[in-house]
Amino acid sequence: MKVKKMDENLKEEIAGLDRVGFDIKGETERSGSFLVADDKTTESESKEENLVVMPLSFAVEVYDWVNELRFSLVDREKDEYTKEVASRKELLGSFIYVKEGAKIEAPFQSCFFLHCQGFRQVLHNIIVLEPNSELNIITGCATGNLVSVSSHIAVTEMFVRKGAHLTYTMIHDWGSKAVVYPRAAIDVEHGGIFTSNYIALTQVKEIQSNPVAYLSDNASAKFNSIIYGRDGSFFDMGAMGILKGENASCEIVSRVASKNSKLILRAYIEGNGKNTRGHTECNGLLLDDRSSVTAIPELKANNIDTELSHEASIGKIAGEKLNYLMSRGLDEETARALLIRGFLEKGIEGLPESLKKKVDKLIEIAASSESL
C-alpha cells in the first residue's frame, strides 16, 4: 500500500536513492518496500503473501503481541537516545514479518531518508522471522542533496526464530554534518542464522553504533563492515556477540580506510555456552597523518569449552605496491585509488550478485582519484 502521496520535489530526490540500494524505478526484483521521508511513511508494500509489511504504528494495533516485543531486546533506559525513542507518543518506523517456513527469494528494500535540513528523525523498527523462514533486507539511509545538518536516531529489534535466516545489509550515505545513533539488538534462536553487512563510504559528522546478537543453541551471527572515513568524519562502530547456547558462533570482521577522519572499531564476543566459537578481525588503512584508527577487540570466556580469537592490523598503503603500479604507467593518484578500492572490495564476501555490483560501484566512486 502507498500510505502517503509524495510531492514532486521529494519524488525527484527519492529517485536517486539507488545509491543506497533503494530502487524506486522497479529495475531490480524486490519482495517489498518501506520508505520513510523525515516523519512520513511514504511507501509500505509487500509483494509476497507470506511477508507482512506495515508501519509499526499500525502493527501494534493489528497484532497484540507486537507491543510486547518493543524494548524487549533493547533497554529503553540504555542511554539518552533509547529514552528519546521510548518517549515518543507517535510511533515512526517499520514492522517486517515473515510467516513460518516462508523462503522469500527476492530482497526486501527499506530506506530512511532525511529530506529537510536540520530534521531529527526518531524511529523504532521491529523485524520478525518465524521458524524456518528466510529474508534478505537491504536498508539504505541517506540525506537529500541539499541537506547537510540532520539527526537520525533509531531502535531496531530483530527476532530470528528457530531455523530462520536473516541477511541484513545497511548502506549509509549521510550529509556532512549528520549525527547518527542507531541502537540494535538481535535474538537468534536455535539453529538460526543472522548476517549483517554494513557499508559507509561518504562523509558524516558522527555515527555511533554497536549492535548486539544473542545466540542460542547452534545459532550463528556474522557482522561485516566496510567503512571509508574522510573529511572530518567520526565513526564509533562495533558489534557484540553473546554466545548463550551450545555450539553458538559469532564472527565480526571490519575493513576500514581513514582519510582525515577518526575511526573506532569495537568487537566483543562472550562465550557462555559449551562448544561455542567466536572470532574478530579488523583491517585498517591510514591514508594521511590526520587520521586515526583504533581497534578494540574484547573476548570473554565463561565456559571452558569456548574458543575465541582475534586479529587486527593497521597500516598505510604499501610503498612497493604503489611503486609497482606507477612503474606500469599509472600516476600516483590513480594508483592510490586503485589500491584503496582493492582493499575495501575484500571486505564483504557472499553478497547477492546484484547487490555486489552496487557495492563495488560505490567503492569505485569513493576511491576514485577525484574523491581523494
C-alpha positions as CSV (number, residue, x, y, z in Angstrom):
1,M,0.0,0.0,0.0
2,K,1.1,3.6,-0.7
3,V,0.4,5.4,2.6
4,K,1.4,8.9,1.6
5,K,1.4,10.9,-1.6
6,M,4.9,12.3,-2.4
7,D,5.3,15.9,-3.6
8,E,7.3,16.3,-6.9
9,N,10.4,17.7,-5.2
10,L,10.6,14.7,-2.8
11,K,9.9,12.3,-5.6
12,E,12.8,13.6,-7.6
13,E,15.2,13.2,-4.8
14,I,13.9,9.7,-3.9
15,A,14.6,8.6,-7.5
16,G,18.3,9.0,-6.7
17,L,18.2,6.6,-3.7
18,D,19.5,3.7,-5.8
19,R,22.9,4.9,-4.4
20,V,21.9,3.2,-1.1
21,G,20.2,0.2,-2.7
22,F,16.6,1.5,-2.8
23,D,15.2,1.0,-6.3
24,I,12.1,3.1,-6.8
25,K,12.2,2.6,-10.6
26,G,11.4,-1.1,-10.4
27,E,14.5,-2.2,-12.3
28,T,15.5,-4.8,-9.7
29,E,13.3,-7.5,-8.4
30,R,12.1,-6.8,-4.8
31,S,9.7,-8.6,-2.5
32,G,8.5,-5.4,-1.0
33,S,9.4,-1.8,0.0
34,F,9.3,0.5,3.0
35,L,10.3,4.2,2.9
36,V,10.2,6.9,5.5
37,A,11.0,10.5,4.5
38,D,11.5,12.7,7.6
39,D,8.5,11.8,9.7
40,K,6.2,10.4,6.9
41,T,5.9,6.8,5.8
42,T,5.6,7.3,2.0
43,E,5.7,3.7,1.0
44,S,4.8,0.4,2.7
45,E,4.3,-2.6,0.3
46,S,4.7,-6.3,0.2
47,K,4.6,-8.4,-3.0
48,E,4.6,-11.7,-1.1
49,E,1.7,-13.4,0.6
50,N,3.9,-14.6,3.5
51,L,5.6,-11.3,4.0
52,V,3.8,-8.6,6.1
53,V,5.0,-5.1,5.9
54,M,3.4,-2.1,7.6
55,P,4.3,1.0,9.8
56,L,4.9,-0.1,13.4
57,S,2.1,2.3,14.5
58,F,-0.3,0.0,12.5
59,A,1.3,-3.2,13.6
60,V,0.7,-2.6,17.4
61,E,-3.0,-2.3,16.6
62,V,-3.2,-5.3,14.3
63,Y,-1.2,-7.7,16.4
64,D,-1.4,-7.7,20.2
65,W,2.0,-9.4,20.6
66,V,3.9,-6.7,18.7
67,N,3.8,-4.2,21.6
68,E,5.2,-6.9,23.9
69,L,8.3,-7.0,21.6
70,R,9.0,-3.3,21.9
71,F,12.1,-2.8,24.1
72,S,12.3,-6.5,24.9
73,L,15.9,-6.6,23.4
74,V,17.0,-3.0,23.7
75,D,16.8,-1.4,27.1
76,R,14.7,1.7,26.9
77,E,16.9,3.2,29.7
78,K,20.1,2.3,27.9
79,D,21.1,5.9,27.0
80,E,19.6,9.3,26.1
81,Y,18.8,8.1,22.6
82,T,16.8,5.0,23.6
83,K,14.9,7.1,26.1
84,E,14.0,9.5,23.3
85,V,12.6,6.8,21.1
86,A,10.7,5.3,24.1
87,S,9.2,8.7,25.0
88,R,7.7,9.4,21.5
89,K,3.9,9.2,21.6
90,E,3.6,8.7,17.8
91,L,5.4,5.6,16.6
92,L,7.5,6.0,13.4
93,G,9.2,3.0,11.8
94,S,8.7,-0.3,10.2
95,F,7.3,-3.7,11.0
96,I,8.5,-6.5,8.9
97,Y,7.1,-10.0,9.5
98,V,7.9,-13.3,7.6
99,K,5.5,-16.2,8.3
100,E,6.7,-19.6,9.3
101,G,8.5,-21.6,6.6
102,A,8.4,-18.8,4.0
103,K,11.5,-18.5,1.9
104,I,11.4,-15.0,0.4
105,E,13.7,-15.1,-2.5
106,A,13.7,-11.5,-3.8
107,P,15.3,-9.0,-1.4
108,F,13.2,-6.6,0.6
109,Q,14.2,-2.9,0.4
110,S,13.7,-0.2,3.0
111,C,15.0,3.3,3.3
112,F,15.1,6.1,5.9
113,F,15.5,9.4,4.2
114,L,16.1,12.9,5.6
115,H,14.6,15.5,3.2
116,C,14.6,18.7,5.3
117,Q,17.6,20.5,6.6
118,G,18.0,20.1,10.4
119,F,15.3,17.4,10.8
120,R,15.6,15.0,13.7
121,Q,14.3,11.6,12.7
122,V,13.4,9.2,15.5
123,L,12.4,5.6,14.6
124,H,11.6,2.2,16.1
125,N,11.7,-0.8,13.8
126,I,10.8,-4.4,14.6
127,I,11.6,-7.4,12.3
128,V,10.3,-10.9,13.0
129,L,11.2,-14.1,11.1
130,E,9.1,-17.0,12.2
131,P,10.7,-20.5,12.3
132,N,12.5,-21.8,9.2
133,S,11.8,-18.6,7.2
134,E,14.3,-16.6,5.2
135,L,14.6,-12.9,4.2
136,N,17.2,-10.7,2.7
137,I,16.8,-7.0,3.7
138,I,18.6,-4.1,2.0
139,T,18.3,-0.9,4.1
140,G,19.5,2.4,2.8
141,C,19.8,5.6,5.0
142,A,20.5,8.9,3.3
143,T,20.0,12.6,3.3
144,G,18.8,14.9,0.5
145,N,21.1,16.6,-1.9
146,L,20.9,20.0,-0.1
147,V,20.8,18.5,3.4
148,S,24.0,18.7,5.5
149,V,22.7,19.1,9.0
150,S,20.4,16.3,10.4
151,S,19.9,13.7,13.1
152,H,18.9,10.1,12.9
153,I,18.0,8.1,16.0
154,A,16.7,4.5,15.7
155,V,16.0,1.5,17.8
156,T,15.8,-1.8,15.8
157,E,14.9,-5.1,17.3
158,M,15.2,-8.3,15.3
159,F,13.8,-11.7,16.1
160,V,15.2,-14.6,14.2
161,R,13.2,-17.6,15.3
162,K,14.3,-21.3,15.2
163,G,16.0,-22.3,12.0
164,A,15.3,-18.9,10.3
165,H,17.9,-17.0,8.3
166,L,18.0,-13.1,8.1
167,T,20.5,-11.2,6.0
168,Y,20.5,-7.5,6.8
169,T,22.5,-5.1,4.6
170,M,22.7,-1.5,5.5
171,I,24.2,1.2,3.3
172,H,24.7,4.7,4.7
173,D,25.1,8.0,2.7
174,W,24.6,10.8,5.2
175,G,25.2,14.6,5.0
176,S,28.5,16.1,6.1
177,K,27.0,17.4,9.4
178,A,24.6,14.5,10.1
179,V,24.7,12.7,13.5
180,V,23.5,9.1,13.6
181,Y,22.7,7.0,16.7
182,P,21.2,3.6,15.8
183,R,20.7,1.1,18.6
184,A,20.0,-2.5,17.6
185,A,19.7,-6.0,19.1
186,I,19.1,-9.4,17.5
187,D,17.7,-12.5,19.2
188,V,18.8,-15.6,17.2
189,E,17.0,-18.8,18.3
190,H,18.1,-22.4,17.9
191,G,19.8,-23.0,14.6
192,G,19.0,-19.5,13.3
193,I,21.4,-17.5,11.2
194,F,21.9,-13.7,11.2
195,T,24.2,-12.0,8.7
196,S,24.9,-8.2,8.9
197,N,26.6,-6.2,6.2
198,Y,27.3,-2.6,6.8
199,I,28.7,-0.1,4.2
200,A,29.5,3.5,4.8
201,L,31.7,5.3,2.2
202,T,30.7,9.0,2.5
203,Q,31.3,11.9,4.8
204,V,29.4,12.2,8.1
205,K,29.8,14.1,11.3
206,E,29.3,11.2,13.7
207,I,28.0,7.7,13.7
208,Q,27.8,5.6,16.8
209,S,26.6,2.0,16.6
210,N,27.2,-1.2,18.4
211,P,24.5,-3.9,17.7
212,V,24.4,-7.0,19.9
213,A,23.3,-10.5,18.9
214,Y,22.1,-13.0,21.5
215,L,22.8,-16.5,20.2
216,S,21.0,-19.7,21.3
217,D,22.0,-23.4,20.6
218,N,23.5,-23.9,17.1
219,A,22.8,-20.3,16.2
220,S,25.3,-18.1,14.3
221,A,25.9,-14.5,13.5
222,K,28.4,-12.7,11.3
223,F,28.9,-8.9,11.2
224,N,30.8,-7.5,8.2
225,S,31.7,-3.8,7.8
226,I,33.2,-1.7,5.1
227,I,33.9,1.9,6.2
228,Y,35.7,4.7,4.3
229,G,36.0,7.6,6.8
230,R,37.0,11.0,5.5
231,D,36.8,14.8,5.7
232,G,36.5,15.1,9.5
233,S,34.1,12.1,9.9
234,F,33.9,10.2,13.2
235,F,32.8,6.6,13.4
236,D,32.4,4.7,16.7
237,M,31.3,1.4,15.4
238,G,31.2,-2.2,16.7
239,A,29.3,-5.3,17.2
240,M,28.7,-7.8,20.1
241,G,28.0,-11.5,20.1
242,I,26.7,-13.2,23.3
243,L,27.1,-16.9,22.8
244,K,24.4,-18.2,25.2
245,G,23.7,-21.6,23.7
246,E,25.7,-24.7,23.0
247,N,27.5,-24.7,19.6
248,A,26.7,-21.0,19.0
249,S,29.2,-19.0,16.9
250,C,29.9,-15.4,16.0
251,E,32.3,-13.6,13.6
252,I,33.0,-9.8,13.5
253,V,35.0,-8.6,10.5
254,S,35.8,-4.9,9.7
255,R,37.7,-3.4,6.8
256,V,38.2,0.4,7.1
257,A,40.1,3.2,5.4
258,S,40.6,6.6,7.1
259,K,41.5,9.9,5.4
260,N,41.3,13.0,7.7
261,S,38.9,11.1,10.0
262,K,38.7,9.2,13.2
263,L,37.5,5.6,13.4
264,I,37.0,3.4,16.5
265,L,36.2,-0.3,15.8
266,R,34.8,-2.3,18.7
267,A,34.3,-6.0,18.8
268,Y,33.1,-8.0,21.8
269,I,32.3,-11.7,21.9
270,E,31.3,-13.5,25.1
271,G,31.4,-17.3,25.2
272,N,28.9,-18.7,27.8
273,G,27.8,-21.9,26.2
274,K,29.6,-25.2,25.6
275,N,31.5,-25.7,22.3
276,T,31.0,-22.0,21.3
277,R,33.3,-20.2,18.8
278,G,34.0,-16.6,18.1
279,H,36.4,-14.6,16.0
280,T,37.0,-10.9,15.5
281,E,39.1,-9.3,12.7
282,C,39.9,-5.7,11.9
283,N,42.0,-4.4,9.0
284,G,42.7,-0.7,8.9
285,L,44.3,1.5,6.3
286,L,45.6,5.0,7.2
287,L,45.7,7.4,4.3
288,D,47.2,10.5,6.0
289,D,48.7,11.9,9.2
290,R,45.4,13.5,10.2
291,S,43.7,10.1,10.6
292,S,43.4,7.6,13.4
293,V,42.0,4.0,13.5
294,T,41.6,2.4,16.9
295,A,40.7,-1.4,17.1
296,I,39.3,-2.6,20.4
297,P,38.8,-6.3,20.4
298,E,37.4,-7.9,23.6
299,L,36.9,-11.5,24.3
300,K,35.3,-13.0,27.4
301,A,35.2,-16.7,28.1
302,N,32.8,-18.0,30.8
303,N,32.9,-21.7,29.7
304,I,36.0,-24.0,29.5
305,D,34.7,-25.3,26.1
306,T,34.6,-22.0,24.3
307,E,37.1,-20.9,21.6
308,L,37.6,-17.2,21.0
309,S,40.2,-15.4,18.9
310,H,41.0,-12.0,17.4
311,E,43.4,-10.4,15.0
312,A,43.9,-6.8,13.9
313,S,46.2,-4.9,11.5
314,I,46.5,-1.2,10.9
315,G,48.9,0.4,8.4
316,K,49.5,2.6,5.3
317,I,49.5,1.8,1.6
318,A,52.5,-0.4,0.9
319,G,55.1,1.6,-0.9
320,E,56.2,-1.3,-3.1
321,K,52.7,-1.8,-4.3
322,L,52.3,1.9,-5.2
323,N,55.7,2.0,-6.9
324,Y,54.8,-1.2,-8.9
325,L,51.6,0.4,-10.3
326,M,53.3,3.6,-11.1
327,S,56.0,1.7,-13.0
328,R,53.2,0.2,-15.1
329,G,52.3,3.7,-16.2
330,L,49.7,4.9,-13.6
331,D,50.1,8.3,-12.0
332,E,50.3,8.3,-8.2
333,E,46.7,9.4,-7.5
334,T,45.2,6.7,-9.8
335,A,47.5,4.1,-8.3
336,R,46.5,5.0,-4.8
337,A,42.8,5.0,-5.7
338,L,43.2,1.5,-7.2
339,L,44.8,0.2,-4.1
340,I,42.2,1.7,-1.8
341,R,39.4,0.2,-4.0
342,G,41.0,-3.2,-3.9
343,F,41.4,-3.1,-0.1
344,L,37.8,-2.1,0.5
345,E,36.4,-4.6,-2.0
346,K,37.7,-7.5,0.0
347,G,35.5,-6.5,3.0
348,I,32.3,-8.4,2.3
349,E,32.0,-11.8,0.7
350,G,28.9,-13.7,-0.3
351,L,26.7,-10.7,-1.3
352,P,24.0,-11.4,-3.9
353,E,25.4,-10.5,-7.3
354,S,23.1,-7.6,-7.9
355,L,24.0,-6.0,-4.6
356,K,27.7,-6.8,-5.0
357,K,27.7,-4.8,-8.3
358,K,26.1,-1.9,-6.5
359,V,28.6,-2.0,-3.6
360,D,31.6,-2.4,-5.9
361,K,30.3,0.7,-7.9
362,L,30.0,2.7,-4.6
363,I,33.5,1.7,-3.6
364,E,34.8,2.7,-7.1
365,I,33.3,6.1,-6.8
366,A,34.5,6.6,-3.2
367,A,38.0,5.5,-4.0
368,S,38.3,7.4,-7.3
369,S,41.1,9.9,-7.7
370,E,38.6,12.7,-7.9
371,S,37.4,11.9,-4.3
372,L,40.8,11.7,-2.7
